[in-house]
Amino acid sequence: MGYDTVAKTDPESVIDEEWGGMWFLKDGLGTEELGISVLELEPDGKGMEHDETDSGQEEVYYVVAGTIDIELSDADETVTLEADEAIRLDATETRQIHNRSDERAKLVLVGAPL
């Protein structure tokens, strides 16, 4: 078959429901070099601070709904993104996503190569 489908809720969320949810879709889609995830953050929720130096993976974050702040430790900068905006991050850039708004935020996270 030349395609695969997956629903966001097919895999279990890897973060506690009180903070939102994060679903890794890579396995369900059978991708070999592309990671794709959906992240939803409740108000005051935040993602894990990390970089992708070990994997060499660059990432793109696309905001579907809400407003998020991305703290870039290495650049000593915070980037704010709203719905329909995106950012590309080098593998070596340390980042942490925050939802400082009063609405739930939803993002699609894409990374390659794995």
C-alpha positions in Angstrom: 0.0 0.0 0.0 1.3 3.5 -0.9 0.0 5.3 2.1 -0.8 5.0 5.9 -3.3 6.9 8.1 -3.4 7.6 11.8 -5.6 9.5 14.2 -4.1 11.8 16.8 -5.6 9.6 19.5 -4.4 6.3 18.2 -1.2 6.4 20.2 -1.3 7.3 23.9 -0.2 10.8 25.0 3.3 11.0 26.4 2.5 13.9 28.7 0.1 14.2 31.6 -3.5 15.0 30.5 -3.6 18.0 33.0 -1.0 19.8 30.8 -2.7 18.9 27.5 -1.3 16.0 25.5 1.4 15.0 23.0 1.0 12.3 20.5 3.8 10.8 18.4 2.4 9.8 15.0 5.7 8.4 13.4 5.0 4.8 14.2 1.4 4.8 13.2 2.3 6.4 9.8 5.3 4.2 9.3 7.7 7.0 8.5 11.4 6.2 8.3 13.1 9.6 8.3 10.3 12.0 9.4 8.9 12.5 12.9 5.5 14.1 13.3 3.7 14.9 16.6 0.7 16.8 17.8 1.2 18.9 21.0 -1.6 20.5 22.9 -0.8 22.6 25.9 -3.3 23.9 28.5 -2.8 27.5 29.8 0.5 27.7 31.8 1.6 24.4 30.2 5.1 23.9 28.9 7.1 21.4 27.0 10.4 19.8 28.0 13.5 22.0 27.4 15.7 20.1 25.0 17.8 20.2 21.8 18.2 17.6 19.1 22.0 17.7 18.9 22.3 13.9 19.4 19.8 13.0 16.7 20.8 15.8 14.3 17.1 16.5 13.7 15.9 19.9 12.7 12.4 20.7 13.7 9.5 22.8 12.5 6.7 23.8 14.8 3.4 25.0 13.2 0.8 26.6 15.5 -2.7 25.3 14.6 -4.5 27.2 17.4 -3.6 29.5 20.3 -0.4 31.4 21.0 2.9 30.0 22.3 6.3 31.3 23.4 9.4 29.4 22.5 12.3 30.2 24.7 15.6 29.8 22.8 18.3 29.4 25.5 21.2 29.6 23.2 20.0 32.7 21.4 18.8 34.2 24.7 15.6 35.0 23.0 11.8 34.2 23.2 9.8 33.9 19.9 6.0 34.2 20.1 4.0 32.4 17.5 0.2 32.6 16.9 -2.1 30.4 14.8 -0.9 29.8 11.3 2.7 30.7 12.1 5.7 28.4 12.1 9.4 28.3 13.2 12.3 26.1 12.0 14.9 25.2 14.6 18.4 23.9 14.1 19.2 20.6 15.9 21.7 22.4 18.3 19.2 25.1 19.4 18.0 24.5 23.0 14.3 25.2 23.1 11.3 25.1 25.4 7.6 25.7 24.4 5.3 27.6 26.8 1.6 28.4 26.7 1.3 31.6 28.7 -2.1 32.5 27.2 -5.5 31.7 28.7 -6.4 29.4 25.8 -5.4 25.8 24.9 -2.7 25.8 22.2 -2.3 23.2 19.5 0.8 22.6 17.4 2.1 20.2 14.8 5.8 19.3 15.3 7.8 17.9 12.4 11.4 16.7 12.5 13.9 15.2 10.1 16.1 13.3 9.6 15.7 10.8 12.3 
